Every structure is written in structure tokens, then in C-alpha cells.
Amino acid sequence: QVQLVESGGGLVQPGGSLRLSCVVSGSIFSLYTMAWYRQAPGKQREWVAQIISGGSTNYADSVKGRFTISRDNAKNTVYLQMNSLKPEDTAVYYCNVIGTSTWGQGTQVTVSS
């Protein structure tokens, strides 16, 4: 079974940056389509970005131009570089293997002055 471990969250001021990491167990990571989701308090979990095995990416309109998803297949890791952070980006961030219901524990991102 695939296991996911997210890290890299924290408290940052508006306009700041963070880089999230997600390490994925399994020998076929390079074939997975990976995604980042987030869930703010009192709201449903929402899709943020995804990257296919070949490297093509897609983003939610709310983060386009500010966030960048990438992957390192040698390290079984997917990243989310978050720049120009806004208070509305505050949420628990999760990574996911598209097509599975397996989730990690998430990592808290708080954007506040």
C-alpha cells in the first residue's frame, strides 16, 4: 500500500514563501500522477495542483502563477513551491496519488502577520 508523508508547512507572513514536500513509498512512483490538495477550517478539501508522470502540470486558478508543483522521481518526492502567499492560502495541505484514496497526515500552512 502506498504511504505518503508531507512536510514543510509552517507560519509565514503574507507575501512569503514555503516549499512543501511529500515522500511517497512504492517502487513505481515515477508512473503516478501526483496532486496537492488543501483543506481550510470549515471548508471542503480542494484540489490545488497536479503533475503527471511526464511532468505536465495543472493548477487551480486561485494559485496559478504563485505555486509550482514538481517531482523528483529518484527521491520518490513531489514538491509544492508556494510564493506570494496570502492569508486565504491558510490550510492543511495534503498530497495524493491520483486515483487512490490514500492520504498522508497533512502539513499545516498558516499565512498571517
C-alpha positions as CSV (number, residue, x, y, z in Angstrom):
1,Q,0.0,0.0,0.0
2,V,1.2,3.5,-0.9
3,Q,2.2,5.7,2.1
4,L,2.5,9.5,1.9
5,V,4.4,11.8,4.3
6,E,4.1,15.5,3.9
7,S,6.4,18.1,5.5
8,G,7.5,21.7,5.1
9,G,4.5,23.6,6.5
10,G,4.7,26.4,9.0
11,L,3.8,30.0,9.8
12,V,4.7,32.6,7.2
13,Q,3.9,36.3,6.7
14,P,1.8,37.4,3.7
15,G,4.0,37.6,0.7
16,G,6.3,34.9,2.0
17,S,7.2,31.5,0.6
18,L,7.2,27.9,1.7
19,R,8.2,24.6,0.0
20,L,6.2,21.5,0.8
21,S,7.5,18.0,0.3
22,C,5.7,14.7,0.0
23,V,7.6,11.4,0.1
24,V,5.8,8.5,-1.4
25,S,6.5,4.8,-0.7
26,G,6.4,2.4,-3.6
27,S,8.6,1.4,-6.5
28,I,6.5,2.8,-9.3
29,F,6.4,6.4,-8.1
30,S,7.5,7.6,-11.5
31,L,4.3,6.4,-13.0
32,Y,2.0,8.1,-10.6
33,T,0.0,11.3,-11.3
34,M,0.5,13.3,-8.1
35,A,-1.6,16.0,-6.7
36,W,-1.7,18.5,-3.8
37,Y,-4.9,19.4,-2.1
38,R,-5.7,21.7,0.8
39,Q,-8.4,22.0,3.4
40,A,-9.1,25.2,5.3
41,P,-11.1,25.2,8.5
42,G,-14.8,24.7,7.9
43,K,-14.3,24.1,4.2
44,Q,-14.1,21.1,1.9
45,R,-10.9,19.8,0.7
46,E,-9.9,21.4,-2.6
47,W,-7.6,20.4,-5.4
48,V,-4.6,22.7,-5.8
49,A,-2.2,21.3,-8.4
50,Q,-1.2,18.1,-10.1
51,I,1.7,16.7,-12.1
52,I,1.7,13.7,-14.4
53,S,4.5,11.2,-14.8
54,G,5.8,13.0,-17.9
55,G,6.0,16.3,-16.0
56,S,3.0,18.3,-17.3
57,T,1.3,20.3,-14.7
58,N,-2.1,21.9,-13.9
59,Y,-3.1,24.4,-11.3
60,A,-6.2,25.8,-9.6
61,D,-6.9,29.3,-10.7
62,S,-6.5,30.5,-7.2
63,V,-2.8,29.5,-7.1
64,K,-1.8,29.8,-10.8
65,G,1.3,31.9,-11.1
66,R,2.2,31.7,-7.4
67,F,2.6,27.9,-6.8
68,T,4.7,25.4,-8.6
69,I,4.4,21.6,-8.4
70,S,7.4,19.5,-9.3
71,R,8.7,16.0,-8.7
72,D,12.0,14.1,-8.2
73,N,11.4,10.5,-9.3
74,A,14.8,9.5,-7.9
75,K,13.7,10.6,-4.4
76,N,10.0,9.5,-4.7
77,T,9.1,13.0,-3.8
78,V,6.7,15.6,-5.0
79,Y,7.1,19.3,-4.1
80,L,4.9,22.4,-3.9
81,Q,6.7,25.7,-4.0
82,M,4.4,28.4,-2.7
83,N,5.3,32.0,-3.3
84,S,3.4,35.3,-2.7
85,L,1.4,33.6,0.0
86,K,-1.9,35.1,1.1
87,P,-3.9,34.6,4.3
88,E,-6.5,32.7,2.2
89,D,-3.8,30.0,1.5
90,T,-4.0,29.0,5.1
91,A,-5.0,25.3,5.3
92,V,-3.7,21.8,5.9
93,Y,-2.0,20.7,2.7
94,Y,-2.2,17.0,1.6
95,C,-0.6,15.1,-1.3
96,N,-2.4,12.3,-3.1
97,V,-1.8,9.7,-5.7
98,I,-4.5,10.4,-8.2
99,G,-6.9,7.5,-8.4
100,T,-6.3,6.3,-4.8
101,S,-8.0,7.2,-1.5
102,T,-4.7,7.2,0.4
103,W,-3.8,10.4,2.2
104,G,-0.9,11.4,4.4
105,Q,-1.3,13.3,7.7
106,G,-1.0,16.7,6.0
107,T,1.1,19.7,6.8
108,Q,-0.3,22.9,8.3
109,V,0.4,26.2,6.4
110,T,-0.6,29.4,8.2
111,V,-0.2,32.7,6.5
112,S,-0.6,35.6,9.0
113,S,1.1,38.8,10.1
